[in-house]
Amino acid sequence: MNNLHNLINAIEPIHQEVALQANDHLNQLTKPQGSLGKLEDIARQVAGITGEVMPTFEKKAVIVMAGDHGVCEEGISAFPAAVTPQMVLNFLYGGAAVNVLARHAGADVVCVDMGVNADLEHPNLVSRKVRKGTRNMAKEAALTLEETTQAIVAGSEIVDDLVAKGYRLFATGEMGIGNTTASAAILCALTGLDASIAVGRGTGIDDATWLHKQSVVKTALDVNGLLGRGAGSSAGASASSSASASASASAEEGSSGDYALEVLSKVGGLEIAGLVGVILGAAKHRCPVVVDGFISSTAALVASRLAPLSASYMLASHLSQEQGHAKVLESVGLAAMLQMDMRLGEGTGAVLVFNLIDAAGKIMTEMATFESAGVSRE
């Protein structure tokens, strides 16, 4: 636990003064102020994160965390749990969608076994296996606090290793059959949302399985003592002073780091915990981290509750088709750059945004100023 506390305490605010310097430069370029929209937002944010007005990212990586989920016993996915190790091997051999898009963006795929329920060996596999899959959260806590903390710290250590090798830009990716169920449960527990709002279709389940998945999430929350404890979960109960006090207490607990860690351990996953560590580790090293879809954004939500300063280091990539994704981003305070109707995960949406970050950097370094081009401002 001390390692986690040290990680959190190492995160500092971004350099606002450098972000302002980047903004000043943007305003000198041959365009109406703000006319490049989100590209300008990216330029300002990465300047503030890195402390450099014109940072470059020669080495970038998408970290794909993999883990299995005991809740698959409840029949909540369109695919069997055996797909998780099969897809891990696909990543390692370069055949998955994230591999293709990462190659296009000039990025490396780092595949990490956080808790796959299989014995995997490959020279490029990073093994940080905490255990072989989580326990069934519909019957008991998915993880212990010690296992959860171990996974978070492992994720941050992977970033440490990559930073030492010259990587400065990261994206989150994941693979784990059943992890949209875990992510929905985390979202419900931390925000007080009903399962009917948080639970999506995942890998493409039918109506009957979708309703069953909602029921499983509610059961998991109940079994683990998380019902009614999330921020806002009591807000509409009553106008009485006692209800207001209850709502206030619920909101305070729901936004606390200790509660977020409890939720992650009881209804989360090892790959989700690993991604929390990736995000916190990137923030510690003042590196931008691009957040992928629903599962990755749920990890971002947990990270923001553990270390609120970490949110400033995150860039939300895309808005997925998972219906709870917009609610997660809203809770973290992030806005997606793309809406591509994607729902694959793996980090696919995040690596697409690597291209936008590169484009923003080229705007900063290659575009002429009014003065250099001899263009009148009026």
Residue, then its C-alpha position, 0 to 999 in steps of 0.5 A: m500500500n505504501n508504494l501506491h501512496n508514494l505513486i499518488n503523492a508523486i503526481e504534480p499539477i501540470h505546468q499551466e504557465v507552459a500551456l499559456q505559452a503554447n496558447d500564445h504561440l498558437n495565437q501568432l500562427t496564420k489563422p483566426q484564433g481558435s480555428l483549429g479547435k481540438l488540435e489547439d486544445i491538444a497542443r496546449q494540454v501536452a505543453g502543460i503536461t510535459g513542460e515543453v511548448m513544443p514537445t516531440f514524441e518519437k517513441k509512443a506505446v499503447i499498453v494492452m492489459a489482459g485479464d480474465h473475469g470470474v463473472c463470465e460464469e454467469g453467462i454475460s458475454a457473447f464470447p467464451a472466456a477462452v478468447t482472452p488468451q487467444m487474443v493475447l497471442n494475436f496481439l503478440y503476433g501482430g494480427a489484431a486491430v490495435n497492432v494495425l492501427a499502432r503500426h500506422a501511428g508509429a507506435d509500439v504495442v506492449c502486451v501485458d498479462m495481468g491475470v489471464n486464466a492460462d499459462l502464456e509464453h512469448p518473448n514479447l509478453v510482459s508478464r505481471k500476472v497477479r492471479k489467474g482471473t478474478r473471482n466471480m464478483a456476483k458471489e464474492a469480491a473479485l479481488t483482495l485489496e492486496e491483489t488490487t494494489q499489486a496490479i496498480v503498482a505493476g501497471s505504473e512500473i511498466v510505465d517506469d520501464l518504458v519511460a527509461k527506454g525513451y517513451r513519452l506518450f502512452a495509450t491504454g488498451e485492454m483485453g478481457i472477456g467480461n470486462t464490460t460487466a466489471s466496468a459497468a459495476i464500477l461505474c454504478a458503484l462510483t456514481g450511483l447510476d442504475a445498471s440499466i444506464a451503465v450496462g451496455r451490449g459489450t461484444g454484441i449480446d442480445d436483449a435477453t442477455w443484456l437484461h441478465k447482465q444488468s441483473v448480474v451487475k446489481t447482484a454483484l453490487d449487493v453481494n459486495g455491499l456497494l449498493g447505494r454508496g456511490a456519489g449521487s445514489s441517494a440524491g433523489a430519495s427525499a427532500s428531508s434534511s436527513a435524506s440530504a445528509s445521507a446524499s451528502a455522505s454518499a457523495e463524499e464517500g463515492s468521490s473518495g480514493d479509499y472507496a474507489l480502491e474498495v470498488l475496484s477490488k470488489v467488482g473490478g478486474l486485474e487489467i482494469a487495475g493495471l490500467v489505473g497504474v498506467i495512468l497514474g504512472a504516466a502522470k507521475h512522469r509528466c507524460p500524456v496518456v490517451v484513454d481508449g473506450f469504456i473499460s479504459s475510461t472506467a480505469a481513468l475514473v478510478a485513477s481520478r478518484l485516487a489521484p485527482l491531479s491525474a485527470s489533467y494528464m488524460l486525453a479522451s480519445h473516442l466515444s464508444q457505442e457502450q451506453g455508459h461511456a459518456k457517463v464515465l467521461e462526464s464523471v472524469g471531466l473529459a471530452a472525447m475527440l472522436q465519435m467513430d461508432m467503435r466498440l472494440g477496445e484493445g486501445t484502437g480508438a486511443v492509437l487513432v488519436f496518436n495521429l492527432i497529437d502528432a498533427a497538433g505538434k506539427i502545427m506548433t513547429e511547422m506552421a508560419t506565424f503572421e510575422s514570418a509569413g508577412v500576413s496582416r492580422e487585420 
